[in-house]
Amino acid sequence: MKAFIYQGPGKMAVEERPVPQIKAPTDAVVRMIKTTICGTDLHILKGDVPTCTPGRILGHEGVGIIEKTGAGVITFQPGDHALISCISACGRCEFCRRGMYSHCTTGGWILGNEIDGTQAEYVRIPHADTSLYRVPSGIDTEALVMLSDILPTGFECGVLNGKVAPGSTVAIIGAGPIGLAALLTAQFYSPAHIIMVDPDTNRLDVAKRFGATETVSAAGDKAAEAVLKLTGGKGVDTAIEAVGIPASFITCEDIVAPGGTIANVGVHGAKVDLHLERLWSQNITITTRLVDTVTTPMLLKTVEARKIDPKRLITHHFKLGQILDAYETFGHAARTQALKVIIEA
């Protein structure tokens, strides 16, 4: 089968690999229909994720058809269409019982990281009964791909951790796909203001169409000054970091109001300064999280009811054989105006 291979920092290739086989009774092998590229995949290619070693098939999102199942799988049968969660969960360990599927002792974020992932023609899914979701009839498969990771990540790590509430003021630093996913789902809670911050004016135009009440085209100190001006010097109740670089986190520190919350979503590959010399007395909360996908069933229902349309995040389409072009497009989003790309297997 064709597969996209991480060969080390800055190195990638499309190779022929054997079709994966069942290794445990709880496994399923899925024939991929559609997958996508995540910002985390770009972090892997930069060498920011040491758990992902050269030779790995990347990808942790997608929709496919069950090809075969292990003897212990009871929820799915060959031929079923399934949504693949970016998080594999046994449902039984201490962390799963606490709803922290991302820290499952035999799962978590392993797809396209510690085991081969979805950017291939086939993928092996551990703990299939609790790591796959049956595809409801009538839902566009491309919209479903956005439910593998990006939508629950923006919602859980940004909106829920950030305690977005009716009438509150929210700033989202980074109008990329994750920031836009947080923007879409923040509107479940009717905040009074959602300020999107990004130096890319094209992405800010998209954010306005998606529901941002104000936008700031700046970064660093200038971004913080603009947000403070918009809030009358008070700052924001929720600052969502959706980039994963030190400067964007510091912007959140600069704009969070007393009693507010900084919700980190971005994947950080370098240390960040925490300015406790001015934040120690401000009653703020700082949250971190790897998505647990506990909200995926709820988000599936909102998509099925057409309360939210994640397909709006998709800008480009490629075949699996064009995946190197897809990475080039996605990795240079400022030039290509890419948000999410769909790759058809």
N, C-alpha and C positions, 0 to 999 in steps of 0.2 A: 504494500500500500504506500501511497505518497504521504509524507509527513514533513512538517517544518521542524528543523532541529536547531537547538541552541548549541553552538560549538565553542563557546567561551565569550568573554566580553568583546563586543563589537563584531562577533562572527556568527553567521547563520547560514543555513542551506536547506534546500529541499532534497530529501533522500527517500529511497525505497526502504521500507522497514517491514518486518513480518506482521501479519495481522495479530493483534493481541488475543490471548486465550484465557479462559477461566482459570483462576489460580485458587480461589476460595469458594466455598458453597454460596456465599452471599454476593458474589460478583455478578455483573452483567457485562456483556460486550455490546456496544452500541455502534451502529453504522451512522456516521455523522451526516446530517443534512445541511446544517448551517452552523457556523461558528463566527467568532469575531476576535479582535485584538484588544487587549486591555492595556491601560497605562502601566500596570504592573509588569506586563511582558516587556515593555520598554525599559523598566527598571532592571529586569533580569538581564537584558542585553547590555546594559551599562555595567553589570557586575555588582549591582546593589543587593542582590539576594543570594547569599552564599549557600543556602540550602539547595539551590538549583545548580546542578553540576553539568558540565559539558556533555553533550550526547542526549540531552533530554528533549523529548517532544513537548513543545510549549502548548499553552491554551487551557483554559479552565471554564469555558462557557460554550453553550450550544444547545441545539435541538437535534434529536436523531431518532432512529428506529431500533428497537431492541433486536439484536441479531441472535443472541443466545443468553441463557441464564444459568447460574449455578443451581444446584439442587436445593439450596436453602432460600432461594428467592420465591416469595409467594405473591407479591403485589403485581409483578409484571410478567408478561409472556412474550416470546418472540413475535414480532410484528407490531407491538405497541409503540406508539409515538411517545417520546418522553423529553421533558425539559431536564437538562443536566445542571445540578447545583454546583457552584464553584467550590462549595464546602462539602466534604464527605463526612458523614456522621454515622456512628454505630448505633446511636440512640440508647446505649446502655451504660456507658462509662460515667464516672462522676461528673465530668464536665458536660456531657450531653444531658444528663439528668437535671443539670442546672440551666439548660438552655444555651450553653456556651459551646455550640457545635464546632466553632472554629478551633477549639482546643481539644477536640476528641482525641483520645489517647492512641487510636489506631486510624485516625482520619485527619480532619481539619483541612487546611489548604494544602493538599498534597498534589492535586491534578496540575500537571504542567509545572510542577515545582519539585516534589520528591518522587513522583511517579509520572509516567508519560501522560500527556494531556490530549486535548480535543482538536488541535490543529492538524488533523490527519483524517484519513478516510474511516478509521475505526478507533475506538477508545475502550479501555477496560474501566468500569466503574465499580469501585469497592462499595460495600454496604448499599447495594442497589435499592433495596426497599425504602431506605431512609435518606438516600442521596439523589433520587430521581423523583420527578413529578409527572403524573399523567397529564397529557396535553388535552385541554378541553376542546371540544369541537367548535369550529367557527372562529378561533383566534389565529391571527396571522403569525406564522412561525417566526418571522423576523422580529416582531414585537416581543415574542417569547424569549428570544436570545438576550434581550435587554434585562430579563428577569433572572438570568443565571447569576449575575454579579452586580452590574452597575446600579440597578434600581434599588435592590435591598441594601447595597453598600451606602449609597447616598442617603437612604432613609434611616437605616439603623445607626450608622456611625456619625452621620451629620444631624439629621432632624431629631431622632429620638434621643441620642446622647446629648444633643444641644438643647433639649427641653424647649423646643419651639412651641409657642403658646399663642392663643388668640390675642391679637392686639400688640404682640411683641414686635421688636425690631431685630431683623436678622441680616447679617452680612455674610456673603459667601465669597471667599477669596479663591478665585480660579473658576473661570467659566468654561472649563473643558467638560467632557462627558460626565464625570462624577459630580462636578459642581452643578451642572444642569439637571442631573438626576435629583440632587438635593433640592434644587429650586422647584422642580415639578412636585415632589412629595411634601415639601414644606407647606405647600398651599392646602394640604389636608387640614391644617390647623389654623388657617386664616390669620397669619401675622399681618400687622398693619403695614409694615415695610419690609421688603426683601431687596437689599442692595447687593448687586453683583459687581465684583471688582476683578478686572483683568485688563492688561495692556492691549489685548487684541480686540479692536473695534468690531470686527465681524462677529466674534463670539458674543460680544455685548448686544449686538443687534438681534442675535438669536435669543439671548436671554430675555430681552424685552418682549419678543413674541411668545416666550414661554411663561411670562408672568412677572418678571422683575419690575418692581416699582421705580427703582432708581439704578443707574449704572455709573461706575467710576472707571475711566480709562487711564489707569496709572498703576504703579507698583511702588513698594517700599514706603518711604516717608510721605511722598506725595499722595499715595493712596490713603494712608492713615489720616492725613490732613483733610482730604476730601470727605471721607466718611464722617469724621468728627464734625465737619461743617454741616453736613446733611442732618446730623442728629443734634444740632445745637450744642455741641461740645460734650454731650452726655456719653456717647459711645453706644454700642449695640448690646442687646440682651444675649444674643447668640452670635458668635463668630465661628464660622465653619471653615476650616483649613482644608482645601481640596486640591492642593498642588503637590506638596511633599518636598518643599525646599525650605531652608532656614528663613529666608526673607519673608515668605508668606506667613509662616508661623509667628514671626516677630510682628508682622502687621496685625495679626489677631491679638497679640498682647497689647498693642498700642491702641486698639479700638474697642476692647471689651469694656463694658460699663461695670461699675461696682455691682456685685451680686450676679454678674453675668456668667456665661459659660463659653469656654473655648472647646469646640469639638474637633479634634484632629481626625481627618479622613485620609490624608495623603500618606504615601509610602516614603519614608525618609531614609536616605542613604548616607546622611551626614549629620553630625551633632548639631543641636540647636540651642542657643542661649536662652535660658529662662530668667527673666529679669525680676527676680523676687525682691530686689531692693526697692522696687516701686509697686509690686503686685501683692506683697505679703499681707497688706491690710485691706485689700479690696474685696474680700469675700467672694472671690471668683472660683469657679470649678473648671478644671481641665480634664477632658476625657480623651481616652484613646480606645481603639477597638479594631479588631479584625472582624469583618462581617460574619454573623452567625447564620444568616439566611432564615431566621425564625419567622420573619415576616413574609416570606415568599408565598405561602398560601393566601394570605390576605391580599397581597399585591396582585396575585393571579386573579382574584375575584374583582379587584378594581379595574383591571385591564379587560376582563371578560364583560364587565358592566359598562365599559367604555367611559369610565370616570377619569381615566388617564391614558394617554397614548404614547408609550415609549418609542414607537416607531419613528416619531419625529426626531429622534436623536441620530437616525441613520442617514449618512450623506453619500456613501460610496459602496459599490458592489464589486466583488471579484470572485473568480473561480479559485479553487485550491491551488491549481497550477500557477496562479498569478500572485501567490501569497507574498513573494518578495516585493512585488510592486505595491501590495497592500500595506506592508510594513513601511515602505518608503513614503507612501501617501500619509499614513497615520502618524508616522514619526516626524513629519514636517507639516504639521497641521496649520501653522501660521501662514504657510504659502499655499497649501492645498485647500484650506478651509474645511478640513475633515473633522468630523465629530466621531461617530462610530462607523466602522466599516463592516459589512457583512461578507463572509467568505463562504461560498457554496461548495460543499464537498462533492 
